[in-house]
Structure formats: C-alpha cells, structure tokens
C-alpha cells in the first residue's frame, strides 16, 4: 500500500491503469451483462412502438435506423450489423439473429456504441411521441394500459421527464401534438394526416440544421435546460459563475495527429478493434494502424482537441490542487447515459456509470469527470474529490457489491506503463490539456511531468 503514494494521480497513466484493470477484472462481465440488458430493453421498446408495422422486415429496418450509423462519430462505430458465418462477415437479416447472435458477440465498445446510438435524431421523435401518449393516458385515466403496452419503461422516470418538458415549455405538452400552419402556431389545423408541431419542427431542423440541436423531440433527454451544470456551461451567456465552472474549450481544427498517435501508442485502446470495426473503417477509407505496430483508430479523442480555457478557471485549479487528471468539462455523455437508463425498468445505474469509465477513460474523460457528473445526476453521493480516484472507485465497487481492484496490481501496471513510455527530449506539437508525457529517471520511480507551454498549443 505504501507504493500507492508514489503514483502521480494527476497523469493519464494513473487513470489508464485503473480503467484498464477495471476492464480486465471479473467485474467487466457483470457490467457488460447490464449493458446487454439495456440494449435488449431498447430493442423491445422499438419493437413495441412499431407493432402496427406490416412486417418484421419493416420493424427490423426501424431498429437498424436507430442503432446503426454509416458514419464515424466519436468512439466506436457499427455500420451495417454483421455476424461471422463460416469465417466470413455477413449482414444480419432478422431481428432474432440480431438479438441472439449479433449482440452477444459484440465487444464492450460496440455494445456501448449501440447504447449511445439509441440517443439519435432517428429516435428522438419516437420517445417524445411516447411521452405525449403517457400524458394522454393520464388525462384519460389509462396509465395502466400504457404500462401494459410498454412494460420495459419506467413510468416514474417518464413522468419526471414529462414534468420537466412542460416546465421548459411553459405550457402543456399536448399543444405540441396538434397541427398548425407554421412553427409559430399562427393557425391551428385539423385534417387527416397532418403533421403535429413536434414532427414539423424536427423536419425543419433536418432540412436546415441549426448550431444548437435543441428541438421539441430532443427534450426527452434534455441535457441543456434539464441539468443545471450544463445550463451554466453550454448556454452562450457570459457570467462569473460560468467562468468558475467552465474548464475547457474545443479546438478540433488544431487537433494534432502526433498527439493522437502518441495517445494510442502509449495507451492502447481496449478492447482491440474487432473485425467488424476494421472492415467498417476500411470501407469508410480510414486507416486503423501505424506500421502494424499499434492500433490507431480514426477517432479524435478530446484529450487531443480540448484545451483548458486560459487563464485556468477555478475548476481547473481546483482539480490541480487535488491532483486530479482531467480531459474536458464534466461528462455530458454519462449524464445522457443516466437519463436514458432511468427510463427503463430494472437497470442498475451504478453499472452504467462503471461502463462509462471503461468506455471513455482516459481518452474522452477522466474518472473524476465521470464520477462528479454522475453525482450531479443524483448518483454516487459518496464520491469525494479529496480522495484518490482509486479509493473512490473501490468505495463505489464495494457499495455496488462488486469486487474492488487490488492496489498492488494497479501500482504494478501503472509503473509498467511509466517505464515503457519513451522519454521524449522534444516538445510534442499537440493540442493537449494538462495531461503530460510521463518520464521516469533511470533507476528511479519518481515521475516528472513535462509541461506543455502555451506556444505548443497554437
């Protein structure tokens, strides 16, 4: 245990060691099983929503539309769902094949990508319309009928979402289910087949996207206007409280290829890319390796394109004082995962938080950014910034009735990472935040940090 004090808790190596060993532990299978349960509930929801479709093929096409994207977006991508038959990847053709053969054989990242893709423009109006249906059921005293139709949904969470939407709008949600002559509601219309306001707004947005993605349909997972921290950080108004909380700004145009290469070389992705991922990336014209030495997926991680606002905000300085590794602002992704998971029955949100650590640390977020964000969502009240990330994680695992990580194992792996990381004698041109190059003096274990000066962020 004394060795633990020698670890620099503010480094990427420290967070990588913890996240990787969480993935390698027996806990991973329990966490991954929860992710599969959530995916299956999401699919059952789409199937129930499309029960009036004429054929299973039409229902399957709707599932593919929601969960699979023919584009590269953030961590992970799926393209067309493929399964291995006689050592050849072939498209999935039925719903049963998708549920029984495809999903169980996905790697951890692919499963998390499916969960994430449920939050998409192709699904937004489905969820919003179901929330409208719940309001109608309340008005007609038919909530039990609604529950029987959608047994996988958590009615209490849906009610909270409904109330939040009406607080945001300032009027009853039913008004958005009516047809109007324009988005301003100048004249109410009533004819068969007319598009309700929420659908008309979504169609207008898809034809002429605005900088902000907020539409009526988007409000089923309202990250802005629904989470106070995000309201402060994401809204455009400049004020003193925002300056306290807002830590980072994006600068994707200056994202350095050398930074991306270094990150994936020294901190290899886990799990490794599957054959499905490689085939999809090749189809999209993207390379996944560098001289066959290590996998370099074509994702641009926030660690390479987010940088601290200068001068450093109070939040950045606070994290420095407590020796925290940090990548970006608090994790909006884990907030979204929590909001979404709460809408389904019998999902253990604690395991969703742990899955988020495996999925996003250390490239997109730090352990602190995930735990603090989850605490804001009413989870993990025991988290304390004063404690180390490993102490906080083990406390969380104990509270979740899961096996805590072994301190000596973490230290050994951390030290291995530090020892193998090359000592760089030159500044690396990258747009990276306070994360540093770990160096170890020959024969010693003291870790030095090479600071990245402002001129190397230009």
C-alpha positions in Angstrom: 0.0 0.0 0.0 2.9 2.3 0.6 3.8 2.1 -3.1 0.5 3.7 -4.0 1.7 7.0 -2.7 4.4 7.0 -5.4 1.8 7.2 -8.2 1.2 10.6 -9.7 -2.6 10.7 -9.6 -2.8 13.6 -12.0 -1.5 11.7 -15.0 -3.1 9.9 -17.9 -1.1 6.8 -16.9 -2.8 6.6 -13.5 -6.3 6.9 -15.0 -5.5 4.4 -17.8 -4.2 1.9 -15.3 -7.4 2.0 -13.3 -9.8 1.9 -16.3 -7.9 -0.9 -18.0 -7.7 -3.1 -14.9 -11.4 -2.5 -14.3 -12.0 -3.8 -17.8 -9.7 -6.8 -17.1 -11.4 -7.7 -13.8 -14.3 -10.1 -13.3 -16.5 -7.0 -12.8 -16.4 -6.4 -16.5 -18.7 -9.4 -17.3 -21.2 -8.2 -14.8 -21.1 -4.7 -16.1 -21.3 -5.9 -19.7 -24.3 -8.0 -18.9 -26.1 -4.9 -17.7 -25.3 -3.2 -21.0 -26.8 -6.1 -22.9 -29.9 -5.9 -20.8 -30.3 -2.2 -21.6 -29.8 -2.8 -25.3 -32.4 -5.6 -25.3 -34.9 -3.3 -23.5 -34.2 -0.6 -26.0 -34.9 -3.0 -28.9 -38.1 -4.3 -27.2 -39.3 -0.7 -26.9 -38.7 -0.1 -30.6 -40.5 -3.3 -31.5 -43.5 -2.4 -29.3 -43.6 1.0 -30.8 -43.6 -0.5 -34.3 -46.1 -3.2 -33.5 -48.5 -1.7 -36.1 -46.0 -2.1 -38.9 -46.9 -4.6 -41.6 -43.9 -6.9 -41.5 -41.0 -7.9 -39.3 -38.7 -6.6 -42.1 -40.1 -3.1 -41.6 -39.6 -3.4 -37.9 -36.0 -4.6 -38.4 -35.3 -1.7 -40.7 -36.5 0.7 -38.0 -34.2 -0.9 -35.4 -31.3 -0.6 -37.8 -32.2 3.1 -38.4 -32.0 3.8 -34.7 -28.9 1.8 -33.7 -26.6 1.7 -36.7 -25.0 4.6 -38.5 -23.0 4.6 -41.7 -20.7 7.3 -40.3 -17.7 7.7 -38.0 -18.8 9.5 -34.8 -16.8 9.7 -31.6 -15.7 6.4 -30.0 -16.9 3.4 -31.9 -19.0 2.8 -35.0 -21.1 -0.1 -36.2 -22.2 0.5 -39.8 -24.3 -2.4 -41.1 -24.7 -5.1 -38.4 -22.5 -8.1 -39.4 -22.1 -11.6 -38.0 -19.4 -14.2 -38.6 -20.6 -17.2 -40.6 -18.0 -19.7 -41.7 -15.2 -17.1 -41.1 -16.9 -14.5 -43.2 -18.7 -11.4 -42.0 -22.2 -11.2 -43.5 -25.2 -8.9 -42.8 -27.7 -9.7 -40.1 -31.0 -10.3 -41.8 -33.5 -10.9 -38.9 -34.5 -9.5 -35.5 -33.8 -12.9 -33.9 -30.4 -13.1 -35.4 -29.6 -9.6 -34.2 -30.7 -10.3 -30.6 -29.4 -13.9 -30.3 -26.3 -14.0 -32.4 -25.1 -10.4 -33.1 -25.4 -8.5 -29.8 -23.8 -11.3 -27.5 -20.7 -11.4 -29.8 -20.1 -7.6 -29.8 -17.1 -6.3 -27.9 -17.6 -3.9 -25.0 -17.1 -0.7 -27.1 -19.5 -1.9 -29.8 -22.2 -2.6 -27.1 -21.7 0.9 -25.6 -21.9 2.3 -29.1 -25.3 0.7 -29.6 -26.5 2.2 -26.3 -25.2 5.6 -27.3 -26.8 5.4 -30.8 -30.3 5.0 -29.1 -29.9 8.7 -28.4 -30.2 9.8 -32.0 -32.2 12.0 -34.3 -33.8 8.9 -35.8 -35.2 8.0 -32.4 -35.9 11.4 -30.8 -39.4 11.8 -32.0 -40.3 8.2 -31.1 -39.5 8.9 -27.4 -41.2 12.3 -27.5 -44.4 10.9 -29.0 -44.5 8.1 -26.3 -44.2 10.8 -23.6 -47.2 12.6 -25.3 -49.0 9.2 -25.2 -48.3 9.0 -21.5 -49.9 12.4 -20.9 -52.9 11.3 -22.9 -53.1 8.2 -20.8 -53.0 10.3 -17.6 -55.8 12.6 -18.9 -57.9 9.5 -19.7 -57.1 7.5 -16.6 -55.4 4.8 -18.7 -51.9 4.8 -17.2 -52.3 1.0 -16.5 -53.0 0.4 -20.2 -49.9 2.4 -21.1 -47.8 0.4 -18.7 -49.1 -2.9 -20.2 -48.2 -1.6 -23.7 -44.6 -0.6 -22.6 -43.7 -2.9 -19.7 -40.0 -2.1 -20.3 -40.4 1.6 -19.5 -40.1 3.1 -16.0 -43.3 5.1 -15.6 -42.0 7.3 -12.7 -38.9 8.4 -14.7 -41.1 9.1 -17.7 -43.4 11.2 -15.5 -40.4 13.2 -14.3 -39.3 13.7 -17.9 -42.9 14.8 -18.8 -43.0 17.3 -16.0 -39.5 18.7 -16.9 -40.6 19.2 -20.6 -43.7 21.1 -19.5 -41.6 23.2 -17.2 -39.2 24.0 -20.1 -42.0 24.8 -22.5 -44.2 26.7 -20.1 -47.4 25.0 -21.4 -48.9 21.6 -21.7 -47.2 19.1 -24.0 -50.4 18.2 -25.7 -50.3 21.5 -27.6 -47.2 20.3 -29.5 -49.2 17.3 -30.7 -51.6 19.5 -32.7 -51.2 20.6 -36.3 -50.5 24.3 -37.2 -50.0 26.4 -40.3 -46.4 27.2 -39.2 -44.0 26.7 -36.4 -45.3 29.8 -34.7 -48.7 28.2 -34.4 -50.4 31.1 -36.3 -53.4 28.9 -37.2 -54.5 25.5 -35.8 -55.2 22.9 -38.5 -57.3 19.8 -38.3 -57.2 17.3 -41.2 -56.3 13.7 -41.6 -52.5 13.0 -42.0 -51.4 16.5 -40.9 -48.0 16.6 -39.1 -48.1 17.6 -35.4 -45.9 20.5 -34.3 -43.1 18.4 -32.8 -42.7 16.4 -36.1 -42.9 19.5 -38.2 -40.2 21.2 -36.2 -38.0 18.1 -36.4 -38.4 18.0 -40.2 -37.5 21.7 -40.4 -34.4 21.1 -38.3 -33.3 18.2 -40.5 -33.7 20.3 -43.6 -32.0 23.4 -42.1 -29.8 22.3 -39.1 -29.1 25.0 -36.6 -26.0 25.3 -34.4 -28.0 24.1 -31.4 -29.7 20.7 -31.9 -32.5 21.5 -29.5 -35.9 20.7 -30.9 -39.1 19.5 -29.2 -38.2 15.9 -29.9 -34.7 16.5 -28.3 -36.3 17.3 -25.0 -36.8 13.7 -24.0 -33.1 13.8 -22.9 -32.7 17.5 -22.1 -29.0 17.9 -21.2 -29.3 21.7 -21.6 -32.3 23.2 -19.8 -32.5 20.0 -17.8 -29.2 19.7 -15.9 -28.1 22.9 -14.1 -24.4 22.4 -14.7 -24.9 22.0 -18.4 -27.2 25.1 -18.4 -24.3 27.1 -17.0 -21.6 25.6 -19.2 -23.4 25.2 -22.5 -25.5 28.3 -22.7 -23.9 31.2 -24.5 -24.3 33.9 -21.8 -21.0 35.1 -20.3 -21.2 35.4 -16.5 -19.0 34.9 -13.4 -20.5 31.6 -12.4 -19.9 30.2 -15.9 -16.2 31.3 -15.7 -15.9 29.3 -12.4 -17.4 26.1 -13.8 -16.3 26.1 -17.5 -12.9 24.5 -17.8 -12.3 23.6 -21.4 -12.9 24.7 -25.0 -12.8 22.7 -28.2 -10.2 23.4 -30.8 -10.7 20.5 -33.2 -9.1 22.3 -36.1 -5.8 22.2 -34.4 -6.1 18.6 -33.2 -2.6 17.2 -33.6 -2.0 13.9 -35.4 1.1 13.5 -33.4 -0.9 13.8 -30.2 -3.4 11.1 -31.4 -0.6 8.8 -32.4 1.2 9.2 -29.0 -2.0 8.6 -27.0 -2.9 5.4 -28.8 0.7 4.2 -28.9 1.4 4.7 -25.2 -2.2 3.9 -24.0 -3.6 1.2 -26.4 -7.3 1.1 -26.9 -9.2 -1.7 -25.1 -10.8 -3.8 -26.3 -8.8 -4.2 -29.5 -10.7 -3.3 -32.7 -13.0 -6.2 -33.8 -13.0 -7.5 -37.4 -16.4 -5.7 -37.8 -14.9 -2.4 -36.8 -11.9 -2.9 -39.0 -14.0 -3.8 -42.0 -16.3 -0.8 -41.5 -13.3 1.6 -41.1 -11.7 0.2 -44.2 -15.0 0.7 -46.1 -15.0 4.3 -44.9 -11.5 4.8 -46.2 -9.9 5.0 -42.7 -6.6 3.5 -41.6 -6.5 1.7 -38.3 -2.8 1.0 -37.8 0.6 2.6 -38.0 3.3 0.3 -39.5 1.3 -2.6 -37.9 2.8 -1.7 -34.5 -0.3 -0.5 -32.8 -3.9 0.3 -33.5 -4.6 3.9 -34.2 -8.4 4.2 -34.8 -9.5 7.3 -36.7 -11.2 8.9 -33.7 -10.1 12.3 -32.5 -10.2 12.0 -28.7 -11.0 15.1 -26.6 -7.6 14.6 -24.9 -6.2 15.9 -28.2 -8.6 18.7 -29.1 -9.9 20.1 -25.9 -7.7 22.6 -24.1 -8.0 24.5 -20.8 -9.5 28.0 -21.1 -6.7 30.4 -20.3 -6.2 31.7 -17.7 -7.2 28.4 -16.0 -10.6 28.5 -14.4 -11.3 27.9 -10.8 -12.5 24.4 -11.6 -9.2 23.5 -13.4 -7.2 24.9 -10.5 -9.3 23.0 -8.0 -8.6 19.8 -9.8 -4.9 20.6 -9.8 -4.9 21.1 -6.1 -6.4 17.7 -5.6 -4.0 16.1 -8.1 -6.8 15.0 -10.5 -6.2 14.0 -14.1 -8.6 15.9 -16.3 -9.6 15.9 -20.0 -12.6 18.1 -20.5 -15.6 19.5 -18.7 -17.7 17.1 -16.6 -19.0 14.2 -18.7 -22.2 15.1 -20.6 -22.1 11.5 -22.0 -22.5 9.9 -18.6 -25.3 12.3 -17.8 -27.1 11.3 -21.0 -26.5 7.6 -20.3 -28.0 8.0 -16.8 -31.0 10.0 -18.1 -31.7 7.3 -20.8 -31.1 4.3 -18.5 -33.5 5.7 -15.9 -36.4 5.5 -18.4 -36.1 1.7 -18.5 -37.1 -0.7 -15.7 -34.6 -2.7 -13.7 -31.4 -1.2 -15.0 -28.6 -0.8 -12.4 -27.4 2.8 -13.0 -24.3 2.1 -11.0 -23.1 -0.4 -13.6 -23.9 2.1 -16.3 -21.5 4.5 -14.6 -18.8 1.9 -14.4 -19.4 1.0 -18.0 -18.8 4.7 -18.8 -15.4 4.6 -17.1 -14.4 1.7 -19.2 -15.8 3.3 -22.4 -14.4 6.8 -22.0 -11.3 6.8 -19.7 -8.7 8.1 -20.4 -9.3 9.5 -23.9 -12.6 11.3 -23.6 -12.9 11.9 -19.9 -11.2 11.3 -16.6 -12.6 9.2 -13.7 -13.2 12.4 -11.8 -15.2 13.9 -14.6 -17.4 10.8 -14.8 -18.0 10.4 -11.1 -18.6 14.1 -10.4 -21.1 14.2 -13.3 -22.9 11.1 -12.0 -23.0 12.7 -8.6 -24.8 15.7 -10.1 -27.4 13.4 -11.5 -28.2 12.1 -8.1 -25.9 9.1 -8.2 -22.8 8.1 -6.2 -23.2 10.5 -3.3 -20.2 9.0 -1.6 -17.8 10.5 -4.2 -15.3 12.9 -2.7 -12.8 14.9 -4.8 -10.4 14.8 -1.8 -10.0 11.0 -2.2 -7.9 9.4 -4.9 -9.7 8.1 -8.0 -8.7 4.5 -7.0 -10.1 5.0 -3.5 -13.3 6.5 -4.9 -13.7 3.7 -7.4 -13.1 0.9 -4.8 -15.6 2.5 -2.5 -18.1 2.6 -5.3 -17.4 -1.0 -6.2 -17.9 -2.1 -2.6 -21.2 -0.1 -2.4 -22.3 -1.9 -5.7 -21.5 -5.3 -4.3 -18.6 -5.8 -6.8 -15.0 -6.8 -6.3 -12.7 -3.8 -5.6 -9.5 -3.5 -7.5 -6.2 -4.7 -6.0 -4.0 -1.7 -5.1 -0.7 -3.6 -5.8 -2.0 -4.7 -9.2 -2.8 -1.1 -10.1 0.6 0.1 -8.9 2.5 -2.6 -10.8 0.6 -1.9 -14.1 1.0 1.9 -13.6 4.7 1.5 -13.1 4.9 -0.7 -16.2 3.2 2.0 -18.2 5.5 4.7 -16.9 8.7 2.6 -17.5 7.8 1.8 -21.1 6.7 5.3 -22.1 9.6 6.7 -24.1 11.5 9.7 -22.6 10.8 12.5 -25.1 13.5 15.1 -25.5 11.4 17.3 -27.7 8.2 19.2 -27.3 5.3 17.5 -29.0 3.1 19.7 -31.1 -0.3 18.9 -29.9 -3.5 20.5 -28.6 -3.5 18.5 -25.4 -4.5 19.8 -21.9 -2.6 19.4 -18.7 -2.1 15.8 -19.4 1.6 15.3 -19.7 4.3 13.0 -21.0 5.3 10.7 -18.2 9.0 10.3 -17.6 11.0 8.2 -15.3 14.6 8.8 -14.4 16.8 5.8 -14.9 16.9 3.6 -11.8 14.1 5.6 -10.0 10.4 5.7 -9.7 10.0 9.4 -9.3 7.8 10.7 -12.1 8.4 14.0 -13.7 6.0 15.9 -15.9 6.9 17.7 -19.0 4.7 20.7 -19.1 3.1 21.8 -22.4 3.6 25.6 -22.8 1.1 27.8 -24.5 3.2 28.1 -27.6 2.8 24.4 -28.3 -1.0 24.8 -28.2 -1.1 27.1 -31.2 
